[in-house]
Amino acid sequence: MDLSVNYLGLKLKSPIVVGSSGLTFSLDRLKQIEQAGAGAVVLKSIFEEEIQHEYNHILEQESRDDEANLEYLDYYDFKIKEDNVNKYIEFIKKAKKEISIPLIASVNCKSSHEWTFFAKKLQDAGVDAVEINLFTLPSDFSLTCEKVEQTYIDVIKKVKEKVTIPVSVKISCHFADMGAFVKRISQAGIDGLVLFNRFFQPDFDVENFKVIPTNVLSSASDVAHTLRWMSIFYGRLDCGLIASTGVHDGLSLIKVLLAGADAAQVVSTLYKNGVGHISTMLSDLEEWMGKHGFNSIDEFRGRMSQKNSPNPAEYERVQFMKYFQDKKYDLD
């Protein structure tokens, strides 16, 4: 049974990619992930904000000292960034010696000029690809759709100019013109598109008046949103597609592949079930393929997409109408 897939132009032994998380920044854990059967890993993101936070702390300390020499602050800014990047690079070099599956670096920046700096450094460290995690809060009322989308395109083009390794882009689902926007991104030269980011989910502690996190991990039902857009985009874009969010078991893995995904990123299910769950998911995939007579993933990938539907929106509306026409309700 051939479970290999093409991911960003890389040959993977299986369609499971462990997404960026705390699980992927430990050498021992990476070895476990590889042994369990994962095709690749996305290393824990390097965040510009973390580096900026460290710099701001030093700035605050220096500002309290009346005799502080603020001329050194530019040096601190440079040194902190270099130290953080060097630690990340050192981990990459160690991992490359121990791990045979592809290592993908994840970059998450807020300043447009920093994307190329980090991406180039990580390429030089030896990663097999880079995933740029683009995220702009839709709650920023000062930004129009046009400005946000153009920022994404500009970042992608700048990164592609600086690196030669494959580049994927991870985006959110918060776009008014999702279809048109994703088409533009796919034409900007990227090798893959990851659908979708998972964000911080807030809740309120009404006794202590604090904002607290909730639903930190995804649930199996979250895959429905990914399936919808995956099946719509398959065959219509100029790049590969990677499913993310809600892929928790072998069944959901099969579904996203049927929708057209090249591979699937998993994180939450490994926190819930352990890294060994990768093997279970792959066993379930193999069993299903054998049952239906498939020898390779390419034989069925995209089979349930909307590629052959001239109007995906109309297709979905028909399914919606059929569902409710079949329902009987007692209105008395």
Summary of the structure (lengths in Angstrom):
residues: 332
radius of gyration: 21.8
end to end distance: 55.6
largest distance: 80.8
contacts: 1018
relative contact order: 0.13
helix: 48%
strand: 16%
